[in-house]
Amino acid sequence: MSHDTLPRPRPVKSGDRPAGPPPAGRRRRHWTRRANPVAGLGSILWLVVVIIPIYAMLSASLTSQDKALTGNPLSPPTDPTLDNYNTVLNSGFGHLLANTVIVAVAVVGIVLALCVPLAYVAVRTRNRWSGLAFRLFLLGVAIPAQAVVVPLYLLIAKLDLYDSLLAVILPTAAFAMPVSVLVLVGTLRDVSEELYEAMALDGASPQRMLFQLAVPMAKGGISTVVIYSALQAWNGFLFPLIFTQSDGPRVLTLGLFNYVSQFGVNIPALLASVVLSGIPIFAVYLVARRALVGGLMGVGGK
């Protein structure tokens, strides 16, 4: 047979895969993707633990007052009614919701206005005094609000802020700042030093580097701080209870007392109020939950 009649080898294309077993690295990656039944079972159990109280709360909020304490609390309501929600909406719920929104927005604004520059200075200033100030500032994480409520009460009374929304806003923002600074410092430490040097060579001032570089690069941490401080303000109970008295500055957490009397508790209306007050902040959490988890994972920094 001549060389002209021999079959010519087919050229190998880029998409063709060589025959034989896959590389060891690929086999290892496939091994790591196997199902984990233990983790799946644990997730299902945790989901059940979370879902059952929510279901019981929703079911009881649709039950009449005379049937609230009878029967199985996990059984669906035999005669569901929306009267409890009507009672809540007609009992000043809009006023309580407006006050709570004002407190949450004000707390978020104060925390962002103060914590973003503080975290930037803590990251960019390289001296021992800056590190010492940062560590002293973080001592606020270890101080519970209950330990300083009496001095705060005296201070607010001296400033003539008692029984106002400011008496709730300022302490809530102060106690949300240590964790917020910690999150933002961990996020800003991940910004490359070369980017700061490039802007410095272009003649950028520290203020310009803060607003044009640090803030855009720290969107995940800022989102985390927004959600965290908003949750602290929305669910706060101690400061509204101690620092307010009249119905004017009352917020949602204090509004739950409207359904508690000397002779009993309107359980269905109370749970209906809890459901309505939790919907707004739960919607915010669903929208920004990825940013919250990502920001908390980056607290440690480099």
N, C-alpha and C positions, 0 to 999 in steps of 0.2 A: 504494500500500500504506500502510495506516495505521500509526501507531506501536504500536498494540496487537498487530499481527500480526508485528512484527519479532522475530527470535529473541533472546532474552536471553542475555547472556554467562554462562557457567557460573562460579560462584564458585570461586576458587582455594583448594584445601585445603592444609593445612600439609605434608602428605606428598607433594604433587605437585612434580615437578621441572620447571623451565622447559626448553623445547626449545632446542636449539642446542648448541654445543660446551661442554664443561666449563670451569670457570674455569682460569686459568693456574696458580694455586697447586695445584689438584687434579692437573693434568697433571704438574706437577713432582714431586708426591709419588708419583704412579704411576711416574715415571721412576726415582726412587731405589729403588723396590722391585724392579727388574729383577734377574734372576739374575746372579751374578758367577761365571763359570766358572773364572777364575783362582783365586779364593779357594776355590771348591769343590774344585778339583784339589789345591791346597796342603793343604787339610784332610784329603783322602783319603790323600795321601802321608804326612802326619804321623801319621795313624791307623795306617797300615801300619808305620811305624817304631816306634810304641809297642807294637802288638799282637804283632809277631813275637817280640821277646824274652820277652814273657809266655807266648806259646804254647810257645816252646822250653823255658821253665822248667817249665811244667805237663807237657809231654810227657816231659821227662827225669825228672821226679819219679815218673812211673808206669812207669819202665823199670827192669829189674833191673840190678844192679851190673856183671855181665859183659857187658852190651850197651850200657852207657852211653857208651863211647868208640868204638863201631863204628857204621857206617851213617850215614845222613843225619840231622843233628840236627833238621831241620824236618819229617821224615816222622813220621807218627803211630806210636806204639808198636805193634808187632805182637802182643805178648803183655802187655797192661797189668796191673799188679799194685799192690796197696795195701800191700805189705810195707814199703816205705820209710816210709809214714806210721805204720804200727804201730811200726816201730823208733824213730821220733821220739817218739811218744806214750809209749813205754815207757822212754825214756831221761831222765826228769826234766823233760819239757817243761812239765808243770803248775807245777812249782816256779819255773822260769824265767819263765813267763808271769805268775805271781803277783807276783814281784819287779818285773817290768817295769810291771805295772799300778800297783803301789804307788809306784814312782818317777814315773810319768806323772801320777797323781792328785796327789801331793805337789807336784810342780813346778807344775802348773796352779794349785793352791791358793795357793802362795807368790807366783806371778806376779800373780794377780788381787788378792790382799790388799795387795800393795805398789804395783803399777802403776796401778790405778784411782785411788787418792788422789794419787799423784804426777802423773798426767796432769791431774787436776782442778785441782790447785794450779798447775800450769804454765799452764793456760788461764785461770784466774780471777784469778791474781795478776798485776797490771800494774806491774811494776818491772823494772829492768835486772838485778837480782840473780837474779830468778826465771828470766829468759831466759838468763842466763849459766849458771845451774845446769842448765837443760834442755839447753843445747848441750854442756856438759861431760859430762852423763850420756849423750848420744848418741855420745860418742867410743867407747863400748863396741862400737858397730857396726863400727868400723874395727880393733878389736883381735882378732886370731885367738886361738883357744883354745890353739893349739900354742905361741904365744909366751909364755904365762904358766903353762904346765903345771908347770914346775919350782917356781916360787914357790907355786903352789897345793898341790903335793905337800908342801912343807915346812910350809905353814900347816895342812893337814889332819893331818899327823903330829903337830904341836905340840898340836892340839886333841884328839888321841887319837880321831880319827874314821876312821882308815885301816881299810880292809876292812870297811866298813859301807855300808848304803844311803844314809845321810846324806852320805857322801863323794861319792856320785854325784848326789844330789838338789840339794845347795846350789850347786855350780858350774854345773850345768845350768840351774837357775833364774836364776842371776846372768847367764849369757850369753843367756838368752831375754828378759831385761827390757828392754834398749835398744830392740829392734824393737817390743816390746809397748807401751812408752810412746809410741813414735812413732805407732803405729796408733791408740792411744786418744786422743792429743792431736788428731790429725786428725779423729777422730769427734766429740769433745766440742766442737771449734770450730764444728761445724755446728749446735749447739744455739742457738736464738735467744736473744739478750740480753734480749728483752722477757719471756721466761719467767722468767729469773733475777730481773728487776726486780719482776715480779708476786709471786713468792714472797717476796722481800725486803720488799715492802710489807705482806705478811701476817704479817711477823714471823718468817719462817723463818730458822733458823740455817744456817751453811755446811754442817754435817753433814747437816741435813735436806735441803738442796738437792742435796747429793751423792747421797744414797740414794733420794730421792723424785723427782728430776728428771734428774740427770745419768746415773745408772746405767740407768734405763728407756729414756732416749733414746739410749743408746750400746750397745744390745743387739747391733747388727751388729759393731761394733768389738770388743766383749767376746767374741763368738763367734769372731771371727778370732783373737784372742789365745789363746783356749782351744785351738783347733785347732793353731795354730802352736807353742805351747809343748808340747802333747802330742806333736806330731810330733818336736820336738827331743829330748824325753825318750825316746820310743819307739825312735828310730833312733840314739840316742847310742852311740858306740863308744869314743871316746878316754878319757873320764872313767872308765867302768867298767873299761877295760883298765889304766889307770894306778893308780887308787885302790882297786881290789879285788884280792884274791888267792885266797881260798878259794872253795868252791862255794856257801857260804851266801848271799852277796849277789850272786851271778852273775845276769845278765839275759840276755834272748834273743839280743842281738847277740854276746855272749861265748859263748853256748851253741853257736854254729855251729862253734866250735873242737872240739867233741866228735867231729866227723866228719872231722877232719884228724889224721892220724897221721904218724909218721916215715917210713912206707913208702908212703903213698898217701892219697887222698882219696875218701871215699864220696860221690861226686857226686850220685846220686839221693837219698840221705838228706839231704844238705846242702840240695838244692833243695826237698825236701819240707818241711824245717824253715823255709826262707824263705817258702814259701807259707803255712804255718800261722801264722807270726808276723806276716805282713802282712795277714791277713784282718781282725783286729779294728780296726786303725787305718784300713784301707781302708774298712770299713763306716762308721766315724765320719766320714771324709772325704765319703763319698757323701751322708750325711744332712745335713751342714752345709757343703757346697761353695759354695752360693749366698752364705751369710754370709761365708765366707772371701774369695771374690772381691770382694764388695761392700765389705768392710772394707778390703781392700788398695787398692781403687780410691779410697777416701776418705782415704788416708794424707796427701795433700798439704794437706788442710784448706782454709780460706779464705785 
